[in-house]
Amino acid sequence: MDDALLTQVKKVAAERGTTLTAVIEDALREVLARREQNKHRPKVRFTTFGGGGLRPGVNLDDSAGLLDLMEEERWS
């Protein structure tokens, strides 16, 4: 485990008055519960002009990359 992360987890355990193991178990339960919730979400469909889908190279998770693409189009 990363030393900085371990230090933070130990601090949380001390603040809560619990064990390191209990904090890690709680964190894992939370991550797994969020994962389960995401399974039940409806898929989002983006409407695209012309119906051809996203332009090649577009990554909706990369906001800086999207901004770069928009700026390129603006000055083209």
mmCIF file as gemmi writes it, N, C-alpha and C atoms, coordinates in Angstrom:
data_model
loop_
_atom_site.group_PDB
_atom_site.id
_atom_site.type_symbol
_atom_site.label_atom_id
_atom_site.label_alt_id
_atom_site.label_comp_id
_atom_site.label_asym_id
_atom_site.label_entity_id
_atom_site.label_seq_id
_atom_site.pdbx_PDB_ins_code
_atom_site.Cartn_x
_atom_site.Cartn_y
_atom_site.Cartn_z
_atom_site.occupancy
_atom_site.B_iso_or_equiv
_atom_site.pdbx_formal_charge
_atom_site.auth_seq_id
_atom_site.auth_asym_id
_atom_site.pdbx_PDB_model_num
ATOM 1 N N . MET Axp A 1 ? 0.851 -1.177 0 1 0 ? 1 A 1
ATOM 2 C CA . MET Axp A 1 ? 0 0 0 1 0 ? 1 A 1
ATOM 3 C C . MET Axp A 1 ? 0.896 1.239 0 1 0 ? 1 A 1
ATOM 4 N N . ASP Axp A 2 ? 0.481 2.241 -0.72 1 0 ? 2 A 1
ATOM 5 C CA . ASP Axp A 2 ? 1.201 3.502 -0.781 1 0 ? 2 A 1
ATOM 6 C C . ASP Axp A 2 ? 1.356 4.081 0.631 1 0 ? 2 A 1
ATOM 7 N N . ASP Axp A 3 ? 2.557 4.543 0.955 1 0 ? 3 A 1
ATOM 8 C CA . ASP Axp A 3 ? 2.842 5.048 2.311 1 0 ? 3 A 1
ATOM 9 C C . ASP Axp A 3 ? 1.96 6.23 2.694 1 0 ? 3 A 1
ATOM 10 N N . ALA Axp A 4 ? 1.747 7.149 1.758 1 0 ? 4 A 1
ATOM 11 C CA . ALA Axp A 4 ? 0.919 8.326 2.065 1 0 ? 4 A 1
ATOM 12 C C . ALA Axp A 4 ? -0.52 7.913 2.334 1 0 ? 4 A 1
ATOM 13 N N . LEU Axp A 5 ? -1.013 6.966 1.55 1 0 ? 5 A 1
ATOM 14 C CA . LEU Axp A 5 ? -2.376 6.474 1.755 1 0 ? 5 A 1
ATOM 15 C C . LEU Axp A 5 ? -2.495 5.758 3.095 1 0 ? 5 A 1
ATOM 16 N N . LEU Axp A 6 ? -1.514 4.942 3.41 1 0 ? 6 A 1
ATOM 17 C CA . LEU Axp A 6 ? -1.524 4.229 4.682 1 0 ? 6 A 1
ATOM 18 C C . LEU Axp A 6 ? -1.521 5.206 5.859 1 0 ? 6 A 1
ATOM 19 N N . THR Axp A 7 ? -0.759 6.26 5.743 1 0 ? 7 A 1
ATOM 20 C CA . THR Axp A 7 ? -0.721 7.283 6.799 1 0 ? 7 A 1
ATOM 21 C C . THR Axp A 7 ? -2.1 7.917 6.978 1 0 ? 7 A 1
ATOM 22 N N . GLN Axp A 8 ? -2.762 8.237 5.866 1 0 ? 8 A 1
ATOM 23 C CA . GLN Axp A 8 ? -4.106 8.827 5.942 1 0 ? 8 A 1
ATOM 24 C C . GLN Axp A 8 ? -5.095 7.856 6.583 1 0 ? 8 A 1
ATOM 25 N N . VAL Axp A 9 ? -5.014 6.588 6.205 1 0 ? 9 A 1
ATOM 26 C CA . VAL Axp A 9 ? -5.947 5.596 6.747 1 0 ? 9 A 1
ATOM 27 C C . VAL Axp A 9 ? -5.714 5.415 8.246 1 0 ? 9 A 1
ATOM 28 N N . LYS Axp A 10 ? -4.474 5.409 8.657 1 0 ? 10 A 1
ATOM 29 C CA . LYS Axp A 10 ? -4.165 5.294 10.092 1 0 ? 10 A 1
ATOM 30 C C . LYS Axp A 10 ? -4.725 6.49 10.857 1 0 ? 10 A 1
ATOM 31 N N . LYS Axp A 11 ? -4.626 7.673 10.256 1 0 ? 11 A 1
ATOM 32 C CA . LYS Axp A 11 ? -5.162 8.88 10.897 1 0 ? 11 A 1
ATOM 33 C C . LYS Axp A 11 ? -6.679 8.772 11.058 1 0 ? 11 A 1
ATOM 34 N N . VAL Axp A 12 ? -7.361 8.298 10.006 1 0 ? 12 A 1
ATOM 35 C CA . VAL Axp A 12 ? -8.823 8.124 10.069 1 0 ? 12 A 1
ATOM 36 C C . VAL Axp A 12 ? -9.183 7.114 11.152 1 0 ? 12 A 1
ATOM 37 N N . ALA Axp A 13 ? -8.443 6.019 11.225 1 0 ? 13 A 1
ATOM 38 C CA . ALA Axp A 13 ? -8.705 5 12.246 1 0 ? 13 A 1
ATOM 39 C C . ALA Axp A 13 ? -8.549 5.582 13.646 1 0 ? 13 A 1
ATOM 40 N N . ALA Axp A 14 ? -7.51 6.365 13.843 1 0 ? 14 A 1
ATOM 41 C CA . ALA Axp A 14 ? -7.291 6.975 15.161 1 0 ? 14 A 1
ATOM 42 C C . ALA Axp A 14 ? -8.409 7.954 15.501 1 0 ? 14 A 1
ATOM 43 N N . GLU Axp A 15 ? -8.829 8.761 14.518 1 0 ? 15 A 1
ATOM 44 C CA . GLU Axp A 15 ? -9.907 9.731 14.747 1 0 ? 15 A 1
ATOM 45 C C . GLU Axp A 15 ? -11.209 9.031 15.108 1 0 ? 15 A 1
ATOM 46 N N . ARG Axp A 16 ? -11.46 7.894 14.468 1 0 ? 16 A 1
ATOM 47 C CA . ARG Axp A 16 ? -12.697 7.14 14.725 1 0 ? 16 A 1
ATOM 48 C C . ARG Axp A 16 ? -12.586 6.249 15.956 1 0 ? 16 A 1
ATOM 49 N N . GLY Axp A 17 ? -11.372 6.043 16.431 1 0 ? 17 A 1
ATOM 50 C CA . GLY Axp A 17 ? -11.174 5.133 17.562 1 0 ? 17 A 1
ATOM 51 C C . GLY Axp A 17 ? -11.431 3.693 17.162 1 0 ? 17 A 1
ATOM 52 N N . THR Axp A 18 ? -11.002 3.347 15.96 1 0 ? 18 A 1
ATOM 53 C CA . THR Axp A 18 ? -11.227 1.996 15.451 1 0 ? 18 A 1
ATOM 54 C C . THR Axp A 18 ? -9.919 1.462 14.87 1 0 ? 18 A 1
ATOM 55 N N . THR Axp A 19 ? -9.978 0.284 14.305 1 0 ? 19 A 1
ATOM 56 C CA . THR Axp A 19 ? -8.764 -0.331 13.77 1 0 ? 19 A 1
ATOM 57 C C . THR Axp A 19 ? -8.548 0.037 12.308 1 0 ? 19 A 1
ATOM 58 N N . LEU Axp A 20 ? -7.316 -0.127 11.89 1 0 ? 20 A 1
ATOM 59 C CA . LEU Axp A 20 ? -6.954 0.079 10.486 1 0 ? 20 A 1
ATOM 60 C C . LEU Axp A 20 ? -7.763 -0.866 9.596 1 0 ? 20 A 1
ATOM 61 N N . THR Axp A 21 ? -7.888 -2.092 10.027 1 0 ? 21 A 1
ATOM 62 C CA . THR Axp A 21 ? -8.655 -3.096 9.269 1 0 ? 21 A 1
ATOM 63 C C . THR Axp A 21 ? -10.108 -2.666 9.103 1 0 ? 21 A 1
ATOM 64 N N . ALA Axp A 22 ? -10.709 -2.139 10.154 1 0 ? 22 A 1
ATOM 65 C CA . ALA Axp A 22 ? -12.113 -1.711 10.083 1 0 ? 22 A 1
ATOM 66 C C . ALA Axp A 22 ? -12.296 -0.581 9.08 1 0 ? 22 A 1
ATOM 67 N N . VAL Axp A 23 ? -11.356 0.366 9.041 1 0 ? 23 A 1
ATOM 68 C CA . VAL Axp A 23 ? -11.453 1.476 8.093 1 0 ? 23 A 1
ATOM 69 C C . VAL Axp A 23 ? -11.333 0.95 6.662 1 0 ? 23 A 1
ATOM 70 N N . ILE Axp A 24 ? -10.395 0.052 6.434 1 0 ? 24 A 1
ATOM 71 C CA . ILE Axp A 24 ? -10.213 -0.521 5.093 1 0 ? 24 A 1
ATOM 72 C C . ILE Axp A 24 ? -11.443 -1.318 4.678 1 0 ? 24 A 1
ATOM 73 N N . GLU Axp A 25 ? -11.996 -2.099 5.6 1 0 ? 25 A 1
ATOM 74 C CA . GLU Axp A 25 ? -13.216 -2.87 5.292 1 0 ? 25 A 1
ATOM 75 C C . GLU Axp A 25 ? -14.377 -1.951 4.939 1 0 ? 25 A 1
ATOM 76 N N . ASP Axp A 26 ? -14.547 -0.86 5.705 1 0 ? 26 A 1
ATOM 77 C CA . ASP Axp A 26 ? -15.614 0.104 5.417 1 0 ? 26 A 1
ATOM 78 C C . ASP Axp A 26 ? -15.441 0.715 4.034 1 0 ? 26 A 1
ATOM 79 N N . ALA Axp A 27 ? -14.206 1.065 3.696 1 0 ? 27 A 1
ATOM 80 C CA . ALA Axp A 27 ? -13.928 1.662 2.387 1 0 ? 27 A 1
ATOM 81 C C . ALA Axp A 27 ? -14.246 0.676 1.267 1 0 ? 27 A 1
ATOM 82 N N . LEU Axp A 28 ? -13.871 -0.565 1.442 1 0 ? 28 A 1
ATOM 83 C CA . LEU Axp A 28 ? -14.158 -1.587 0.428 1 0 ? 28 A 1
ATOM 84 C C . LEU Axp A 28 ? -15.657 -1.811 0.278 1 0 ? 28 A 1
ATOM 85 N N . ARG Axp A 29 ? -16.38 -1.835 1.395 1 0 ? 29 A 1
ATOM 86 C CA . ARG Axp A 29 ? -17.837 -1.991 1.328 1 0 ? 29 A 1
ATOM 87 C C . ARG Axp A 29 ? -18.47 -0.831 0.549 1 0 ? 29 A 1
ATOM 88 N N . GLU Axp A 30 ? -17.985 0.37 0.8 1 0 ? 30 A 1
ATOM 89 C CA . GLU Axp A 30 ? -18.521 1.552 0.12 1 0 ? 30 A 1
ATOM 90 C C . GLU Axp A 30 ? -18.265 1.478 -1.388 1 0 ? 30 A 1
ATOM 91 N N . VAL Axp A 31 ? -17.072 1.11 -1.769 1 0 ? 31 A 1
ATOM 92 C CA . VAL Axp A 31 ? -16.739 0.997 -3.193 1 0 ? 31 A 1
ATOM 93 C C . VAL Axp A 31 ? -17.606 -0.07 -3.855 1 0 ? 31 A 1
ATOM 94 N N . LEU Axp A 32 ? -17.757 -1.206 -3.207 1 0 ? 32 A 1
ATOM 95 C CA . LEU Axp A 32 ? -18.568 -2.29 -3.776 1 0 ? 32 A 1
ATOM 96 C C . LEU Axp A 32 ? -20.04 -1.905 -3.861 1 0 ? 32 A 1
ATOM 97 N N . ALA Axp A 33 ? -20.541 -1.171 -2.87 1 0 ? 33 A 1
ATOM 98 C CA . ALA Axp A 33 ? -21.94 -0.731 -2.895 1 0 ? 33 A 1
ATOM 99 C C . ALA Axp A 33 ? -22.163 0.249 -4.041 1 0 ? 33 A 1
ATOM 100 N N . ARG Axp A 34 ? -21.222 1.176 -4.256 1 0 ? 34 A 1
ATOM 101 C CA . ARG Axp A 34 ? -21.348 2.124 -5.379 1 0 ? 34 A 1
ATOM 102 C C . ARG Axp A 34 ? -21.312 1.389 -6.714 1 0 ? 34 A 1
ATOM 103 N N . ARG Axp A 35 ? -20.473 0.387 -6.791 1 0 ? 35 A 1
ATOM 104 C CA . ARG Axp A 35 ? -20.376 -0.401 -8.031 1 0 ? 35 A 1
ATOM 105 C C . ARG Axp A 35 ? -21.709 -1.089 -8.318 1 0 ? 35 A 1
ATOM 106 N N . GLU Axp A 36 ? -22.319 -1.621 -7.284 1 0 ? 36 A 1
ATOM 107 C CA . GLU Axp A 36 ? -23.606 -2.302 -7.441 1 0 ? 36 A 1
ATOM 108 C C . GLU Axp A 36 ? -24.693 -1.314 -7.862 1 0 ? 36 A 1
ATOM 109 N N . GLN Axp A 37 ? -24.678 -0.112 -7.285 1 0 ? 37 A 1
ATOM 110 C CA . GLN Axp A 37 ? -25.662 0.912 -7.652 1 0 ? 37 A 1
ATOM 111 C C . GLN Axp A 37 ? -25.513 1.302 -9.115 1 0 ? 37 A 1
ATOM 112 N N . ASN Axp A 38 ? -24.281 1.4 -9.588 1 0 ? 38 A 1
ATOM 113 C CA . ASN Axp A 38 ? -24.038 1.797 -10.971 1 0 ? 38 A 1
ATOM 114 C C . ASN Axp A 38 ? -24.547 0.756 -11.967 1 0 ? 38 A 1
ATOM 115 N N . LYS Axp A 39 ? -24.62 -0.502 -11.563 1 0 ? 39 A 1
ATOM 116 C CA . LYS Axp A 39 ? -25.136 -1.552 -12.447 1 0 ? 39 A 1
ATOM 117 C C . LYS Axp A 39 ? -26.597 -1.31 -12.797 1 0 ? 39 A 1
ATOM 118 N N . HIS Axp A 40 ? -27.319 -0.678 -11.884 1 0 ? 40 A 1
ATOM 119 C CA . HIS Axp A 40 ? -28.758 -0.5 -12.056 1 0 ? 40 A 1
ATOM 120 C C . HIS Axp A 40 ? -29.122 0.824 -12.717 1 0 ? 40 A 1
ATOM 121 N N . ARG Axp A 41 ? -28.142 1.634 -13.023 1 0 ? 41 A 1
ATOM 122 C CA . ARG Axp A 41 ? -28.414 2.903 -13.699 1 0 ? 41 A 1
ATOM 123 C C . ARG Axp A 41 ? -28.699 2.649 -15.167 1 0 ? 41 A 1
ATOM 124 N N . PRO Axp A 42 ? -29.648 3.377 -15.707 1 0 ? 42 A 1
ATOM 125 C CA . PRO Axp A 42 ? -29.881 3.238 -17.147 1 0 ? 42 A 1
ATOM 126 C C . PRO Axp A 42 ? -28.701 3.821 -17.917 1 0 ? 42 A 1
ATOM 127 N N . LYS Axp A 43 ? -28.387 3.208 -19.044 1 0 ? 43 A 1
ATOM 128 C CA . LYS Axp A 43 ? -27.295 3.717 -19.872 1 0 ? 43 A 1
ATOM 129 C C . LYS Axp A 43 ? -27.703 5.044 -20.483 1 0 ? 43 A 1
ATOM 130 N N . VAL Axp A 44 ? -26.756 5.95 -20.538 1 0 ? 44 A 1
ATOM 131 C CA . VAL Axp A 44 ? -27.001 7.261 -21.125 1 0 ? 44 A 1
ATOM 132 C C . VAL Axp A 44 ? -26.66 7.178 -22.608 1 0 ? 44 A 1
ATOM 133 N N . ARG Axp A 45 ? -27.576 7.656 -23.413 1 0 ? 45 A 1
ATOM 134 C CA . ARG Axp A 45 ? -27.326 7.692 -24.851 1 0 ? 45 A 1
ATOM 135 C C . ARG Axp A 45 ? -27.226 9.151 -25.272 1 0 ? 45 A 1
ATOM 136 N N . PHE Axp A 46 ? -26.171 9.466 -25.967 1 0 ? 46 A 1
ATOM 137 C CA . PHE Axp A 46 ? -25.967 10.82 -26.445 1 0 ? 46 A 1
ATOM 138 C C . PHE Axp A 46 ? -26.503 10.928 -27.864 1 0 ? 46 A 1
ATOM 139 N N . THR Axp A 47 ? -27.283 11.959 -28.086 1 0 ? 47 A 1
ATOM 140 C CA . THR Axp A 47 ? -27.79 12.223 -29.421 1 0 ? 47 A 1
ATOM 141 C C . THR Axp A 47 ? -26.705 12.951 -30.191 1 0 ? 47 A 1
ATOM 142 N N . THR Axp A 48 ? -26.387 12.439 -31.352 1 0 ? 48 A 1
ATOM 143 C CA . THR Axp A 48 ? -25.362 13.085 -32.166 1 0 ? 48 A 1
ATOM 144 C C . THR Axp A 48 ? -25.984 13.545 -33.47 1 0 ? 48 A 1
ATOM 145 N N . PHE Axp A 49 ? -25.478 14.639 -33.971 1 0 ? 49 A 1
ATOM 146 C CA . PHE Axp A 49 ? -25.965 15.178 -35.227 1 0 ? 49 A 1
ATOM 147 C C . PHE Axp A 49 ? -25.597 14.216 -36.343 1 0 ? 49 A 1
ATOM 148 N N . GLY Axp A 50 ? -26.569 13.795 -37.093 1 0 ? 50 A 1
ATOM 149 C CA . GLY Axp A 50 ? -26.329 12.885 -38.201 1 0 ? 50 A 1
ATOM 150 C C . GLY Axp A 50 ? -26.354 11.42 -37.796 1 0 ? 50 A 1
ATOM 151 N N . GLY Axp A 51 ? -26.384 11.156 -36.503 1 0 ? 51 A 1
ATOM 152 C CA . GLY Axp A 51 ? -26.508 9.779 -36.027 1 0 ? 51 A 1
ATOM 153 C C . GLY Axp A 51 ? -25.273 8.926 -36.2 1 0 ? 51 A 1
ATOM 154 N N . GLY Axp A 52 ? -24.136 9.511 -36.508 1 0 ? 52 A 1
ATOM 155 C CA . GLY Axp A 52 ? -22.929 8.72 -36.734 1 0 ? 52 A 1
ATOM 156 C C . GLY Axp A 52 ? -22.129 8.42 -35.487 1 0 ? 52 A 1
ATOM 157 N N . GLY Axp A 53 ? -22.598 8.847 -34.352 1 0 ? 53 A 1
ATOM 158 C CA . GLY Axp A 53 ? -21.868 8.613 -33.11 1 0 ? 53 A 1
ATOM 159 C C . GLY Axp A 53 ? -20.827 9.681 -32.879 1 0 ? 53 A 1
ATOM 160 N N . LEU Axp A 54 ? -19.966 9.424 -31.923 1 0 ? 54 A 1
ATOM 161 C CA . LEU Axp A 54 ? -18.927 10.392 -31.59 1 0 ? 54 A 1
ATOM 162 C C . LEU Axp A 54 ? -17.86 10.438 -32.674 1 0 ? 54 A 1
ATOM 163 N N . ARG Axp A 55 ? -17.279 11.593 -32.81 1 0 ? 55 A 1
ATOM 164 C CA . ARG Axp A 55 ? -16.183 11.765 -33.746 1 0 ? 55 A 1
ATOM 165 C C . ARG Axp A 55 ? -14.989 10.937 -33.28 1 0 ? 55 A 1
ATOM 166 N N . PRO Axp A 56 ? -14.247 10.324 -34.183 1 0 ? 56 A 1
ATOM 167 C CA . PRO Axp A 56 ? -13.079 9.544 -33.764 1 0 ? 56 A 1
ATOM 168 C C . PRO Axp A 56 ? -12.121 10.401 -32.936 1 0 ? 56 A 1
ATOM 169 N N . GLY Axp A 57 ? -11.616 9.821 -31.87 1 0 ? 57 A 1
ATOM 170 C CA . GLY Axp A 57 ? -10.678 10.527 -31.001 1 0 ? 57 A 1
ATOM 171 C C . GLY Axp A 57 ? -11.327 11.291 -29.87 1 0 ? 57 A 1
ATOM 172 N N . VAL Axp A 58 ? -12.654 11.347 -29.847 1 0 ? 58 A 1
ATOM 173 C CA . VAL Axp A 58 ? -13.348 12.064 -28.78 1 0 ? 58 A 1
ATOM 174 C C . VAL Axp A 58 ? -13.497 11.142 -27.577 1 0 ? 58 A 1
ATOM 175 N N . ASN Axp A 59 ? -13.042 11.63 -26.436 1 0 ? 59 A 1
ATOM 176 C CA . ASN Axp A 59 ? -13.162 10.895 -25.183 1 0 ? 59 A 1
ATOM 177 C C . ASN Axp A 59 ? -13.929 11.789 -24.216 1 0 ? 59 A 1
ATOM 178 N N . LEU Axp A 60 ? -15.16 11.427 -23.905 1 0 ? 60 A 1
ATOM 179 C CA . LEU Axp A 60 ? -16.003 12.263 -23.055 1 0 ? 60 A 1
ATOM 180 C C . LEU Axp A 60 ? -15.504 12.351 -21.614 1 0 ? 60 A 1
ATOM 181 N N . ASP Axp A 61 ? -14.59 11.471 -21.244 1 0 ? 61 A 1
ATOM 182 C CA . ASP Axp A 61 ? -14.018 11.51 -19.895 1 0 ? 61 A 1
ATOM 183 C C . ASP Axp A 61 ? -12.799 12.43 -19.805 1 0 ? 61 A 1
ATOM 184 N N . ASP Axp A 62 ? -12.377 12.993 -20.933 1 0 ? 62 A 1
ATOM 185 C CA . ASP Axp A 62 ? -11.186 13.846 -20.971 1 0 ? 62 A 1
ATOM 186 C C . ASP Axp A 62 ? -11.61 15.274 -21.279 1 0 ? 62 A 1
ATOM 187 N N . SER Axp A 63 ? -11.921 16.042 -20.231 1 0 ? 63 A 1
ATOM 188 C CA . SER Axp A 63 ? -12.437 17.394 -20.442 1 0 ? 63 A 1
ATOM 189 C C . SER Axp A 63 ? -11.399 18.306 -21.1 1 0 ? 63 A 1
ATOM 190 N N . ALA Axp A 64 ? -10.124 18.13 -20.77 1 0 ? 64 A 1
ATOM 191 C CA . ALA Axp A 64 ? -9.086 18.953 -21.393 1 0 ? 64 A 1
ATOM 192 C C . ALA Axp A 64 ? -8.987 18.642 -22.881 1 0 ? 64 A 1
ATOM 193 N N . GLY Axp A 65 ? -9.09 17.358 -23.223 1 0 ? 65 A 1
ATOM 194 C CA . GLY Axp A 65 ? -9.057 16.961 -24.624 1 0 ? 65 A 1
ATOM 195 C C . GLY Axp A 65 ? -10.254 17.491 -25.388 1 0 ? 65 A 1
ATOM 196 N N . LEU Axp A 66 ? -11.428 17.485 -24.766 1 0 ? 66 A 1
ATOM 197 C CA . LEU Axp A 66 ? -12.626 18.027 -25.408 1 0 ? 66 A 1
ATOM 198 C C . LEU Axp A 66 ? -12.472 19.518 -25.656 1 0 ? 66 A 1
ATOM 199 N N . LEU Axp A 67 ? -11.918 20.217 -24.679 1 0 ? 67 A 1
ATOM 200 C CA . LEU Axp A 67 ? -11.701 21.649 -24.834 1 0 ? 67 A 1
ATOM 201 C C . LEU Axp A 67 ? -10.732 21.92 -25.991 1 0 ? 67 A 1
ATOM 202 N N . ASP Axp A 68 ? -9.671 21.117 -26.074 1 0 ? 68 A 1
ATOM 203 C CA . ASP Axp A 68 ? -8.72 21.267 -27.175 1 0 ? 68 A 1
ATOM 204 C C . ASP Axp A 68 ? -9.411 21.08 -28.522 1 0 ? 68 A 1
ATOM 205 N N . LEU Axp A 69 ? -10.259 20.044 -28.635 1 0 ? 69 A 1
ATOM 206 C CA . LEU Axp A 69 ? -10.978 19.799 -29.892 1 0 ? 69 A 1
ATOM 207 C C . LEU Axp A 69 ? -11.902 20.958 -30.24 1 0 ? 69 A 1
ATOM 208 N N . MET Axp A 70 ? -12.597 21.489 -29.24 1 0 ? 70 A 1
ATOM 209 C CA . MET Axp A 70 ? -13.5 22.607 -29.496 1 0 ? 70 A 1
ATOM 210 C C . MET Axp A 70 ? -12.733 23.855 -29.918 1 0 ? 70 A 1
ATOM 211 N N . GLU Axp A 71 ? -11.578 24.075 -29.29 1 0 ? 71 A 1
ATOM 212 C CA . GLU Axp A 71 ? -10.759 25.23 -29.65 1 0 ? 71 A 1
ATOM 213 C C . GLU Axp A 71 ? -10.221 25.085 -31.07 1 0 ? 71 A 1
ATOM 214 N N . GLU Axp A 72 ? -9.814 23.87 -31.451 1 0 ? 72 A 1
ATOM 215 C CA . GLU Axp A 72 ? -9.324 23.627 -32.813 1 0 ? 72 A 1
ATOM 216 C C . GLU Axp A 72 ? -10.409 23.983 -33.833 1 0 ? 72 A 1
ATOM 217 N N . GLU Axp A 73 ? -11.64 23.533 -33.562 1 0 ? 73 A 1
ATOM 218 C CA . GLU Axp A 73 ? -12.748 23.801 -34.483 1 0 ? 73 A 1
ATOM 219 C C . GLU Axp A 73 ? -13.052 25.282 -34.541 1 0 ? 73 A 1
ATOM 220 N N . ARG Axp A 74 ? -12.928 25.943 -33.41 1 0 ? 74 A 1
ATOM 221 C CA . ARG Axp A 74 ? -13.253 27.366 -33.348 1 0 ? 74 A 1
ATOM 222 C C . ARG Axp A 74 ? -12.313 28.19 -34.225 1 0 ? 74 A 1
ATOM 223 N N . TRP Axp A 75 ? -11.053 27.804 -34.252 1 0 ? 75 A 1
ATOM 224 C CA . TRP Axp A 75 ? -10.063 28.584 -34.994 1 0 ? 75 A 1
ATOM 225 C C . TRP Axp A 75 ? -9.786 28.031 -36.388 1 0 ? 75 A 1
ATOM 226 N N . SER Axp A 76 ? -10.493 26.98 -36.77 1 0 ? 76 A 1
ATOM 227 C CA . SER Axp A 76 ? -10.296 26.406 -38.114 1 0 ? 76 A 1
ATOM 228 C C . SER Axp A 76 ? -11.096 27.14 -39.157 1 0 ? 76 A 1
